[in-house]
Structure formats: structure tokens, C-alpha cells
């Protein structure tokens, strides 16, 4: 997957989609994004359209279509022409609803880890082990800010 985010013109990075900092992201592009500044409205849409056309996709899935900025959405449609758009907002809402039970389960598990005298490093290690056991493939918890904890 390729993502576009706020940054300098032309900033590009090829990432490791499996072991990188953002699971599933293979390429990152950047452009200045200021929705309130009219002339910036096309920048990110143009980058995305270029990637879609280069990839040869005939259909693209768009989440949150009703929340997109008009300048972005209209430019994207203009640039992509005959590409078919699929609004996946409802499907994503269903996935999020399914994840609520899992989230509550992990919150209860985490609370069970917080025992008097427990060291942060032990809590993080046990939490990471539990996440991997459940199939989590991300980078785990961030590095500890205090050595020796």
C-alpha cells in the first residue's frame, strides 16, 4: 500500500511492509497539505491519481467518502476519469464493531498485568508476548523511555 501524508514536496520513501514501522505500507509519499489553502487542494489528489494510474487499478476503495474535502475528492475524480470507486465506509464500520470485543479483552488483560511492584519492562514484555500469541504483527509497544525500568 502507498500512503500520502503532509510533508515536503517530492518526499518519498520505500518502506518494508512487513517489518517496517507501519505494517502493510510499502511506499510513503508526501506533499504540503493545507485544506484551507485553495491552491493546495490538488497536491495530494494528484499524487494519489498518479499512483493509481501507474498501478493499473480499475477500482479503488474509498473509506469515509462523506468526510472527504471537496477539493480533494473532485480533483481525484477528475484525474482518474473512468476508474470505479467503491465506498467501503460501512464495511469498515462493521470491522470496527467486531474489534470492540477484542479491545475490551486486551484492556482487561492489561489491567491484570498492573500489579504492585511490577516493573514496566516486565509488563511490556508480557503484553508483547500476549499480542504476538493473538496474531499481532505490528511493532509492539514503544521503547521504554527510562533505562532499567
Residue pairs with C-beta under 8 A, 6 or more apart in sequence:
1 17
1 24
1 25
1 26
1 27
2 25
2 26
2 27
2 28
2 29
2 51
3 22
3 25
3 27
3 28
3 29
4 28
4 29
4 30
4 31
4 44
4 47
4 48
5 28
5 29
5 30
5 33
6 30
6 31
6 32
6 33
7 30
7 31
7 32
8 30
8 32
9 30
9 31
9 32
10 30
11 28
11 29
11 30
11 31
12 27
12 28
12 29
12 30
13 27
13 28
14 26
14 27
15 21
15 22
15 25
15 26
15 27
15 28
16 26
17 23
17 24
17 25
17 26
18 137
21 139
22 28
23 137
23 138
23 139
27 51
29 47
29 51
31 43
31 44
31 47
32 40
32 43
33 40
33 43
33 44
34 40
35 41
35 69
35 71
35 72
38 71
41 69
41 71
41 72
41 75
42 71
42 75
44 72
45 71
45 72
45 73
45 75
45 76
45 79
46 75
46 79
48 76
49 75
49 76
49 79
49 80
50 79
52 60
52 80
52 83
53 79
53 80
57 83
58 83
58 84
59 83
59 84
59 85
59 86
60 80
60 83
60 84
60 85
60 86
61 85
61 86
61 87
61 88
62 68
62 85
62 86
62 87
62 88
63 87
63 88
63 89
63 92
64 89
65 73
65 85
65 87
65 89
66 89
77 85
106 130
106 131
109 127
109 130
110 127
113 123
113 126
113 127
114 123
119 149
120 144
120 146
120 149
121 144
121 149
124 140
124 141
124 144
127 141
128 140
128 141
131 138
131 140
132 140
